[in-house]
């Protein structure tokens, strides 16, 4: 028996004997002490606290944290004890999934197979699936599709191990490996490209990555190095890179050249050099275009107003791309511009099945005025009672309450994880019952999360909550800006979490950077000391929103883009001619900002309908983005 096992055994035995609790306790101090012990790697203290929590619903957490430590120490016995004694939960799924990765890495096939069967499908992640596929190959059976691994991403260790095993068994040939290598280099993932070549015997000299001038174009290694050099230079000068590719395409071969033209065209489109992009896409090999490249080809035609080429591009897209609401909608627009109204309406009807940005635009194209759907019969008292008695939701709500009083962000994160886990497989009525409970306690982001998951029975008052309404409307009114737009932005920024904090430091309901908060506070003559309080954050955020609106022609689409990415970039994305607002939004080069603008504007349309505002369509909200100023 190891020292770690001796330390864990008393706590795990206590866990096994503890009976489920029906009454919530308030073990805040003990749980916080256990969390601190876990962070400090103080196993004796964590073990002692675990044994003192009795039957409280949160007693699972110290045992969960102990099991995480056991995983770190490769202590399988203690992991098994936890999994044998823990109820089905977020914690047991997480421990089992992480243990499976360790078992896969060790190639412990028998134990992996037994545990894999116990892990629900929706708890599996990419790496655990890769280890499962690797075991399938080792056992002489056909794995699930390996095609999903043929892209430019850095993959987790288990997936790289799967590629190596599949290649060694002849399931992936040299051409596939070279394609993966090419894709990795195209995304500048050079470290994994080198590893792929080394693991699978590709004849590539790694020196060529930094010294492509030494490449021998008569070899595959040299051709890939030359192609990588051209792609790298295109990031700063696409035209010069295109000239180089033209001069070398006979030497590097049709495959490399066809791939290279697709890369250069995509870079040009993201720089909004759309004429170059369209010329170069025409030279690309369609079979080597990824989903993102197909979309940028379509955006190049869209931004230049070329409806017939746009229609042809959408029709040539892989079904997984052309089936997106965005391209169903733009297909309808292209068909309508080409006077093919019947087919256009069919495309709009398909797009309108989505409740997002393009779903609303498609409804409007069909002549349907968006209105908030009438609520059907919602959850009854029995439904609410069942949700309140759910052990996972009890844990989530207690963690949320503790996070509110202790100001510990990690407890709020744990509450979110519990809530999301509990929503799996729920009926619409169960989801709405949970959503109402979350709303009533102020757990607004999880109320929205549950309400958005319904399939046929919806409650849009839960999807589009309006907390802090008096404060929001007061400041919006003072500044004469649309309160529905402000709500649409807050919903996208923070899901109404007052303590929200982004990875780059933006804070509060309206996700203000500290420097922005200081600047605004100085201009309106208040202190920024309470910049993250609900009222002050909304006051500062609405003022800044009005500020960017005034500086950008009073155009809400430009102002929304500026709120996310900055006014300079919003101006850079304007064209030399006026653009339809939806076209401007679709051709924003940053994925995050494009998604942000579309969601904020769609949110605003829903909120306006809920508030009973004048019937302003989403198309009218998007309006026209003026031409870029030459001054």
C-alpha positions, -999 to 999 in steps of 0.1 A, spaced: 0 0 0 15 34 -10 16 64 12 -9 81 -10 -33 51 -8 -30 51 30 -39 88 30 -69 84 7 -84 52 22 -102 68 52 -119 94 31 -130 71 4 -144 46 30 -163 75 45 -176 84 11 -188 49 5 -207 48 37 -223 83 34 -260 82 25 -276 106 0 -288 138 16 -322 154 9 -315 186 28 -290 212 18 -265 223 44 -241 253 43 -206 239 45 -190 269 29 -160 272 53 -152 235 50 -155 234 13 -134 265 8 -108 250 32 -108 218 11 -104 237 -21 -74 256 -6 -59 223 6 -63 208 -29 -46 238 -44 -18 236 -19 -14 198 -25 -21 193 12 -34 157 10 -37 150 47 -58 182 53 -79 175 22 -85 139 34 -95 151 69 -120 177 56 -135 151 33 -144 129 62 -160 158 81 -186 169 55 -210 142 64 -240 138 41 -239 173 25 -246 172 -13 -212 189 -18 -193 161 0 -184 147 -35 -160 176 -41 -132 167 -16 -133 131 -29 -132 144 -65 -102 166 -57 -85 136 -40 -91 115 -71 -76 142 -93 -45 140 -71 -46 102 -74 -47 106 -112 -16 128 -111 2 100 -91 -11 72 -114 -28 56 -84 -53 35 -102 -66 18 -70 -79 51 -56 -94 62 -89 -113 28 -91 -126 34 -55 -139 68 -64 -156 56 -96 -171 26 -78 -186 48 -51 -195 81 -69 -230 85 -84 -232 93 -121 -221 129 -122 -199 155 -139 -171 145 -115 -173 108 -123 -174 115 -160 -144 138 -158 -123 114 -137 -131 84 -159 -123 104 -191 -90 116 -178 -81 81 -165 -90 66 -199 -64 89 -215 -38 76 -191 -48 40 -198 -47 47 -235 -12 61 -233 -1 31 -213 -18 8 -238 -37 -10 -210 -63 -24 -235 -83 -46 -212 -89 -19 -186 -95 8 -212 -122 -13 -229 -140 -19 -196 -140 18 -187 -147 31 -222 -180 13 -222 -190 31 -190 -183 66 -203 -214 82 -219 -209 92 -255 -215 129 -247 -188 128 -221 -161 116 -246 -137 141 -260 -114 140 -290 -84 125 -273 -102 98 -255 -119 88 -288 -85 87 -305 -73 62 -278 -104 41 -283 -98 41 -321 -62 31 -315 -72 2 -294 -97 -9 -321 -69 -10 -346 -46 -30 -323 -75 -55 -318 -77 -59 -356 -110 -41 -362 -118 -11 -383 -118 22 -364 -142 51 -368 -134 75 -397 -98 87 -396 -106 115 -421 -114 138 -392 -77 140 -384 -68 154 -418 -67 191 -409 -43 219 -399 -49 217 -361 -24 207 -335 -39 174 -322 -36 160 -286 -11 133 -279 -36 105 -282 -46 115 -317 -10 117 -328 -5 82 -314 -35 70 -333 -21 84 -366 12 66 -359 -5 33 -352 -28 36 -382 1 44 -405 21 15 -392 -8 -8 -399 -12 5 -434 -45 23 -428 -30 57 -436 -7 59 -466 23 82 -473 1 106 -493 -23 111 -464 6 118 -441 21 143 -465 -13 160 -468 -15 163 -430 21 176 -430 12 202 -456 -18 214 -437 2 217 -405 28 239 -422 0 260 -438 -12 269 -402 24 275 -391 21 245 -367 57 236 -374 65 217 -342 38 191 -348 47 190 -385 82 180 -375 69 154 -351 46 139 -377 74 135 -401 97 120 -375 71 96 -361 60 83 -395 92 82 -415 84 111 -439 116 120 -457 116 157 -446 147 176 -436 135 198 -406 163 223 -415 143 233 -445 115 249 -424 138 278 -415 160 275 -447 136 268 -476 162 282 -500 181 250 -497 151 229 -509 156 205 -537 124 209 -558 128 175 -573 119 159 -540 86 159 -520 104 174 -491 118 203 -511 84 209 -527 66 212 -494 93 234 -480 90 258 -510 53 258 -506 56 267 -469 80 296 -478 55 310 -503 26 308 -478 47 325 -451 56 354 -474 20 358 -484 11 369 -449 28 402 -456 27 404 -494 2 382 -512 9 397 -546 46 389 -544 38 354 -531 15 349 -561 43 359 -585 66 334 -568 40 306 -569 34 313 -606 72 310 -613 75 278 -593 43 259 -599 57 237 -626 86 227 -603 65 220 -572 38 201 -590 1 205 -596 -10 193 -561 12 217 -542 4 246 -566 -33 239 -563 -31 239 -525 -9 270 -526 -34 290 -546 -61 282 -521 -40 294 -493 -31 327 -511 -67 333 -521 -79 329 -485 -52 353 -472 -62 378 -498 -99 375 -490 -92 380 -453 -73 411 -462 -104 420 -482 -84 420 -515 -114 403 -531 -105 406 -568 -71 389 -561 -89 363 -540 -114 354 -568 -86 351 -594 -65 328 -571 -94 307 -559 -101 300 -596 -66 284 -598 -70 264 -566 -76 227 -563 -112 225 -550 -105 191 -535 -79 206 -512 -101 235 -500 -112 233 -464 -145 246 -451 -131 280 -441 -116 284 -476 -149 276 -493 -166 302 -471 -140 329 -480 -144 321 -517 -181 328 -513 -174 359 -492 -152 373 -519 -180 369 -545 -205 383 -520 -185 414 -511 -180 422 -548 -217 417 -556 -212 389 -580 -244 369 -576 -239 343 -603 -204 333 -592 -217 333 -556 -244 309 -565 -220 286 -583 -196 286 -554 -223 277 -529 -236 249 -551 -200 235 -553 -194 236 -516 -194 204 -496 -229 198 -481 -217 203 -446 -208 239 -456 -236 248 -480 -261 235 -455 -253 262 -430 -280 288 -425 -256 315 -437 -251 299 -471 -287 288 -475 -297 324 -470 -271 338 -494 -280 312 -519 -316 325 -516 -304 360 -521 -284 351 -552 -313 332 -567 -336 361 -560 -312 385 -577 -311 361 -607 -349 362 -608 -353 326 -597 -378 333 -570 -392 298 -565 -358 283 -557 -350 314 -537 -379 308 -514 -370 272 -510 -335 282 -498 -349 309 -475 -374 284 -460 -344 261 -451 -325 289 -436 -355 301 -416 -354 269 -395 -326 285 -375 -334 310 -348 -302 330 -352 -291 358 -374 -297 342 -407 -329 325 -396 -344 359 -389 -331 374 -422 -346 344 -440 -380 349 -424 -379 385 -434 -370 376 -470 -401 353 -470 -422 383 -460 -427 371 -424 -425 397 -396 -405 384 -367 -425 383 -334 -419 366 -302 -436 332 -303 -465 327 -280 -455 305 -251 -471 271 -249 -480 255 -216 -449 257 -195 -437 235 -166 -461 228 -138 -456 226 -101 -446 189 -103 -420 197 -129 -405 225 -108 -405 203 -77 -387 175 -96 -360 199 -108 -356 213 -73 -350 178 -59 -324 169 -85 -291 163 -67 -270 177 -94 -290 209 -96 -289 211 -58 -251 210 -59 -250 236 -87 -273 260 -69 -254 256 -36 -221 262 -54 -236 292 -71 -248 307 -38 -214 300 -22 -197 317 -51 -219 348 -46 -209 352 -10 -173 340 -12 -164 357 -45 -145 326 -56 -148 323 -94 -138 286 -94 -170 278 -74 -191 295 -100 -173 276 -127 -180 244 -108 -217 254 -106 -218 259 -143 -202 225 -150 -228 208 -127 -257 226 -144 -246 218 -179 -241 181 -170 -276 180 -155 -292 194 -187 -281 164 -208 -310 144 -222 -337 166 -207 -371 171 -222 -382 206 -232 -404 209 -201 -376 198 -178 -353 223 -194 -378 251 -190 -384 242 -153 -347 243 -147 -344 276 -165 -371 292 -143 -353 280 -112 -320 295 -124 -337 327 -134 -353 331 -100 -320 328 -81 -301 351 -105 -281 324 -122 -289 340 -155 -264 324 -178 -276 290 -169 -312 300 -173 -304 310 -208 -283 279 -214 -313 257 -205 -339 277 -224 -318 276 -255 -317 238 -256 -354 233 -261 -363 217 -294 -400 224 -300 -414 240 -269 -398 274 -263 -400 303 -238 -383 333 -254 -387 353 -222 -362 329 -207 -339 328 -237 -339 366 -237 -339 376 -201 -340 413 -191 -325 417 -157 -313 451 -145 -340 466 -167 -345 499 -148 -307 506 -148 -302 497 -185 -332 517 -197 -323 547 -177 -288 550 -191 -299 541 -226 -326 568 -224 -302 594 -212 -279 587 -241 -307 583 -266 -296 548 -278 -317 517 -284 -321 498 -251 -328 466 -271 -294 470 -288 -278 475 -253 -295 443 -241 -284 424 -272 -248 434 -265 -249 426 -228 -264 392 -235 -236 384 -259 -208 399 -238 -215 384 -204 -248 365 -204 -257 389 -175 -229 377 -152 -218 407 -132 -185 391 -123 -177 380 -158 -140 384 -167 -125 376 -201 -91 361 -208 -78 395 -218 -91 413 -187 -124 427 -198 -148 429 -169 -184 432 -158 -217 430 -176 -205 450 -205 -170 436 -205 -150 468 -203 -113 468 -204 -99 486 -174 -83 513 -196 -116 519 -213 -134 521 -180 -109 547 -168 -111 567 -200 -149 568 -199 -151 575 -161 -127 604 -166 -148 619 -194 -181 617 -175 -166 628 -142 -171 597 -120 -148 573 -103 -140 540 -119 -134 524 -85 -167 506 -88 -164 499 -126 -174 463 -121 -206 470 -101 -238 465 -120 -249 501 -122 -215 517 -129 -205 490 -154 -238 496 -174 -233 534 -171 -197 532 -184 -206 506 -211 -235 525 -225 -215 557 -227 -187 540 -245 -212 524 -269 -227 558 -277 -192 572 -281 -182 546 -308 -216 550 -324 -211 587 -328 -176 582 -341 -188 557 -368 -215 576 -387 -242 566 -362 -241 531 -377 -250 504 -351 -233 476 -372 -200 495 -373 -203 505 -336 -210 468 -326 -179 457 -345 -159 485 -329 -171 475 -294 -156 441 -299 -125 447 -320 -119 485 -318 -129 514 -339 -98 513 -361 -105 477 -373 -142 485 -378 -131 513 -402 -106 491 -419 -133 466 -428 -154 492 -446 -153 491 -484 -146 518 -509 -183 518 -517 -214 515 -494 -221 479 -483 -253 462 -471 -248 458 -434 -253 420 -436 -225 418 -463 -202 439 -441 -208 416 -411 -204 384 -431 -170 396 -445 -154 406 -412 -121 388 -412 -121 379 -375 -143 349 -367 -150 361 -332 -161 396 -343 -182 383 -372 -201 360 -349 -204 387 -323 -219 413 -346 -244 389 -360 -255 377 -326 -257 411 -310 -279 424 -339 -301 393 -338 -304 396 -300 -315 432 -305 -342 422 -328 -356 397 -304 -354 422 -275 -371 449 -295 -400 425 -302 -403 415 -265 -403 451 -255 -430 461 -279 -408 485 -298 -416 498 -333 -414 469 -358 -379 474 -371 -367 444 -392 -333 429 -387 -326 438 -423 -334 474 -415 -313 473 -384 -283 461 -404 -290 490 -429 -261 501 -451 -225 506 -439 -211 537 -455 -180 537 -477 -146 541 -460 -136 577 -456 -107 588 -478 -98 616 -454 
